[in-house]
Amino acid sequence: MTRVAAVDCGTNSIRLLVADADPATGELLELDRRMTIVRLGQGVDRTGRLAPEALERTFAACREYAEAIKEHGAERLRFVATSASRDAENRDEFVRGVMDILGVEPEVISGDQEAEFSFTGATKELTGRADLARPFLVVDIGGGSTEFVVGDDHVRAARSVDVGCVRMTERHLVRDGVVTDPPAEEQIAAIRADIEAALDLAEETVPLREAHTLVGLAGSVTTVSAIAQELPAYDSAAIHHSRVSRERVREISDRLLHSTHAERAAIPSMHPGRVDVIGAGALILLAIMERTGAREAVVSEHDILDGIAWSVA
């Protein structure tokens, strides 16, 4: 086996996976998996730049991850940076900081590469399942963008579009620097209009309605699953490969979008960093299920991070 480390730095969170990978058997033995909300994409949609405080939060997490990587003795490391750092004018500051701390250059990958990693990470365990019909549609709802990938054993078509839980929240729910609590119906309608336009774009490339199994990834989806199961705390094992019906997603989306910050924060499985953006994230998931006709979503805790680890191995 090869001991590898993978870092996925997105718009809302940064995550680390250290694992022993055996390409011969397809086994990925997880040693350390952690996530930190750093909100790297704070204000990027408005200013086009990474905020100094967002960079410092991200570098602090990188220093913590460097210690973990050293402790586990990982032989190889790959650092992938997604939407926010792909778009920012001052991304060179981000690149230099990561190199100083972790010794590798962050790869600012394209949306198509992002989708490829997400598909591999999400479906490697599912390919032998008789109860899940192919092709799969893997949907990775991030902070700044959402990736759509259709495939069987391999990717058939992929597209990344610029709707994510942070981007939609900042664009439509923030007034005078504060998230509207709860939002007005016209604000919710504006988010929905952006999502529908993005789905139109995705369908130009990806046959969304041809897929037989919808696989949902990332924090918005896993949090919706945790809420659907009424978990007393976030439980990765209970969430991984759980299934959530479209009707349940509709109920949860409506509840989150019409609740206050305090009410959302009181949900036992809610990560503090997702309280303000989960409503937009849930609405993105619901719109996708309605567009594709999916009656349920299979939820995966294995995603782009696992795909990055496999690419290193």
C-alpha positions in Angstrom: 0.0 0.0 0.0 1.0 3.6 -0.5 0.3 6.1 2.3 -1.0 9.3 0.7 -2.4 12.6 1.8 -5.0 14.7 -0.1 -6.2 18.2 0.6 -9.3 19.7 -0.9 -9.6 23.5 -0.5 -13.0 24.8 -1.5 -14.9 28.0 -1.1 -16.4 27.2 2.3 -14.2 24.5 3.8 -10.8 22.8 3.6 -10.4 19.1 4.2 -7.7 16.6 4.7 -7.6 12.8 4.1 -4.6 10.6 5.0 -5.1 7.0 3.8 -3.3 3.8 2.8 -4.3 3.2 -0.8 -4.1 -0.2 -2.5 -4.8 0.3 -6.3 -4.7 -3.5 -6.8 -7.7 -4.1 -4.6 -9.4 -0.7 -4.8 -9.2 -0.3 -1.0 -8.7 3.0 0.6 -7.9 2.6 4.3 -8.7 5.9 6.0 -6.3 7.0 8.8 -7.3 10.7 9.2 -10.1 12.7 7.8 -10.9 16.2 9.0 -12.7 19.3 7.8 -12.3 23.0 8.8 -14.7 25.7 7.8 -12.5 28.6 6.6 -14.8 30.4 4.2 -11.9 31.1 1.8 -14.5 32.4 -0.7 -15.7 35.2 1.6 -16.6 38.2 -0.5 -15.0 36.8 -3.7 -18.2 37.0 -5.8 -18.4 40.7 -4.9 -14.7 41.8 -4.8 -12.9 39.3 -7.0 -10.3 39.0 -4.3 -9.5 36.6 -1.4 -10.0 38.5 1.9 -6.9 38.7 4.2 -8.8 37.2 7.1 -10.1 34.3 4.9 -6.5 33.6 3.8 -5.3 33.6 7.4 -8.0 31.2 8.5 -7.0 28.9 5.6 -3.3 29.1 6.4 -4.1 28.2 10.1 -5.9 25.1 8.9 -2.9 24.2 6.6 -0.5 24.5 9.5 -2.7 22.0 11.5 -2.9 19.7 8.5 0.9 19.8 8.0 1.4 18.4 11.5 -1.1 15.6 10.9 0.6 14.7 7.6 4.0 14.6 9.2 2.6 12.5 12.2 1.1 9.9 9.9 4.2 9.8 7.6 2.4 10.2 4.3 4.7 9.6 1.3 2.9 11.8 -1.2 0.6 14.8 -0.9 -1.6 16.5 -3.4 -3.4 19.8 -2.7 -6.3 20.7 -4.9 -7.9 24.1 -4.8 -11.3 24.7 -6.3 -13.7 27.5 -7.2 -12.8 30.5 -5.0 -9.0 30.3 -5.6 -9.6 29.7 -9.3 -11.3 33.0 -9.7 -9.5 35.4 -7.3 -7.2 38.2 -8.6 -4.8 37.7 -5.7 -4.6 33.9 -5.8 -0.8 34.2 -6.0 -0.8 35.1 -2.2 -2.8 31.9 -1.6 -0.3 29.8 -3.6 2.7 31.2 -1.9 1.2 30.7 1.6 0.3 27.0 0.9 3.8 26.3 -0.5 5.5 27.8 2.5 3.4 25.7 4.9 2.9 22.4 3.1 5.8 22.4 0.6 3.5 21.7 -2.4 1.9 24.0 -4.9 -1.9 24.0 -4.8 -3.3 22.9 -8.1 -6.1 25.2 -9.2 -8.0 22.6 -11.2 -10.7 23.1 -13.8 -14.3 22.3 -13.1 -14.0 19.3 -15.4 -11.1 17.9 -13.3 -13.0 18.6 -10.2 -15.9 16.6 -11.5 -13.7 13.7 -12.5 -12.2 13.4 -9.0 -15.7 13.7 -7.4 -17.1 10.9 -9.6 -14.2 8.5 -8.8 -14.4 9.2 -5.1 -18.2 8.8 -4.9 -18.7 5.8 -7.1 -15.7 3.5 -6.5 -17.6 1.7 -3.7 -21.0 1.7 -5.5 -20.0 0.1 -8.8 -20.8 -3.5 -7.6 -24.1 -2.6 -6.0 -27.0 -4.5 -7.6 -29.6 -2.2 -6.0 -28.3 0.9 -7.7 -29.0 1.3 -11.4 -26.6 3.0 -13.7 -25.7 5.4 -15.0 -24.9 7.5 -11.9 -25.4 11.2 -11.7 -22.9 12.5 -9.2 -23.7 16.0 -7.9 -21.1 17.8 -5.7 -22.7 21.0 -4.2 -19.8 23.2 -3.0 -19.6 26.7 -1.7 -18.9 28.4 -5.0 -19.8 25.9 -7.6 -21.7 22.7 -8.3 -20.3 19.8 -10.3 -22.5 17.4 -12.3 -21.1 14.2 -13.7 -22.8 11.3 -15.5 -21.1 8.0 -15.9 -21.1 4.3 -15.5 -17.6 3.0 -14.6 -16.1 6.1 -16.2 -17.2 9.7 -16.7 -19.5 10.2 -19.7 -20.1 13.9 -19.4 -19.3 16.6 -16.8 -20.0 20.3 -16.2 -19.3 22.7 -13.4 -21.6 25.7 -12.9 -21.2 28.7 -10.6 -23.9 28.1 -8.1 -23.0 27.0 -4.5 -24.3 27.5 -1.0 -21.9 30.4 -0.2 -22.2 32.1 -3.5 -26.0 32.0 -3.5 -26.2 33.2 0.1 -23.8 36.1 -0.4 -25.4 37.1 -3.7 -29.1 37.0 -2.6 -29.4 36.8 1.2 -26.9 39.3 2.5 -28.1 42.9 3.2 -25.7 45.5 4.7 -23.2 42.7 5.5 -25.7 40.6 7.4 -27.6 37.5 6.3 -31.3 38.1 6.2 -33.0 36.1 8.9 -35.2 34.6 7.6 -35.1 35.7 4.0 -38.0 37.2 2.1 -39.8 35.1 -0.5 -38.4 37.3 -3.3 -34.9 36.5 -2.1 -35.6 32.8 -2.2 -37.1 33.2 -5.7 -33.9 34.9 -6.9 -31.8 32.0 -5.7 -34.1 29.6 -7.4 -33.9 31.5 -10.6 -30.1 31.4 -10.5 -30.2 27.6 -9.8 -32.6 27.0 -12.7 -30.4 29.0 -15.1 -27.3 27.0 -14.0 -29.2 23.7 -14.5 -30.0 24.9 -18.1 -26.3 25.4 -18.6 -25.4 22.0 -17.1 -28.0 20.3 -19.4 -26.2 21.6 -22.4 -23.4 19.2 -21.6 -24.6 16.6 -19.2 -27.7 14.4 -19.8 -29.1 15.0 -16.3 -32.4 13.2 -16.9 -30.8 10.0 -18.3 -29.2 9.0 -15.0 -30.9 6.3 -12.9 -29.2 6.9 -9.5 -28.5 10.4 -8.0 -25.4 10.5 -5.7 -25.1 13.7 -3.6 -21.9 14.9 -2.2 -20.5 17.5 0.2 -21.6 19.3 3.3 -25.0 20.7 2.2 -26.1 17.2 1.2 -24.7 15.3 4.2 -26.2 17.9 6.5 -29.7 17.5 4.9 -29.3 13.7 5.4 -28.4 14.2 9.1 -31.5 16.4 9.6 -33.7 13.9 7.7 -32.5 11.2 10.1 -32.9 13.4 13.1 -29.4 12.5 14.3 -28.5 13.6 17.8 -25.1 14.6 16.4 -23.3 14.5 13.1 -22.6 10.8 12.5 -20.5 10.1 9.3 -21.2 6.3 9.5 -25.0 6.9 9.6 -24.9 9.5 6.8 -22.6 7.5 4.4 -24.8 5.8 1.8 -28.0 6.9 3.4 -31.0 7.8 1.2 -33.2 10.9 1.3 -36.4 11.2 -0.6 -37.3 14.2 -2.7 -40.3 15.0 -0.5 -38.1 14.9 2.6 -35.6 17.3 1.0 -38.5 19.6 0.1 -39.7 19.7 3.7 -36.2 20.3 5.0 -35.4 23.0 2.4 -38.6 24.9 3.3 -37.9 24.6 7.0 -34.3 25.9 6.7 -35.2 28.8 4.4 -38.0 30.0 6.8 -36.1 29.6 10.1 -33.9 32.0 12.0 -30.2 31.7 12.6 -30.8 30.5 16.2 -33.3 27.8 15.0 -30.8 26.5 12.5 -27.9 26.6 14.9 -30.0 24.6 17.4 -30.2 21.6 15.0 -27.9 19.0 16.7 -26.1 17.8 13.6 -25.5 21.4 12.2 -21.9 22.5 11.9 -21.6 26.1 13.1 -20.0 27.1 9.8 -23.0 25.9 7.8 -25.7 27.7 9.7 -26.0 30.7 7.3 -25.5 28.8 4.0 -27.4 25.5 4.5 -30.7 27.0 3.3 -29.3 27.8 -0.1 -27.5 24.4 -0.2 -30.7 22.5 0.5 -32.5 24.5 -2.2 -29.9 23.6 -4.8 -30.3 19.9 -3.9 -34.1 20.1 -4.2 -34.0 21.9 -7.6 -31.6 19.2 -8.9 -33.9 16.4 -7.8 -36.9 18.2 -9.3 -35.2 18.8 -12.6 -33.9 15.2 -12.9 -37.0 13.5 -11.6 -34.9 11.7 -8.9 -37.2 10.3 -6.2 -34.3 10.0 -3.8 -30.6 10.9 -3.4 -27.9 8.4 -2.2 -25.7 10.4 0.1 -21.9 9.8 0.0 -19.3 10.9 2.5 -16.7 9.9 -0.1 -16.2 12.5 -2.7 -13.5 14.7 -4.4 -11.2 14.2 -1.5 -11.2 10.4 -2.0 -10.8 10.9 -5.7 -7.7 13.1 -5.1 -6.2 10.4 -2.9 -6.7 7.8 -5.6 -5.0 10.1 -8.1 -2.0 10.3 -5.9 -1.9 6.5 -5.3 
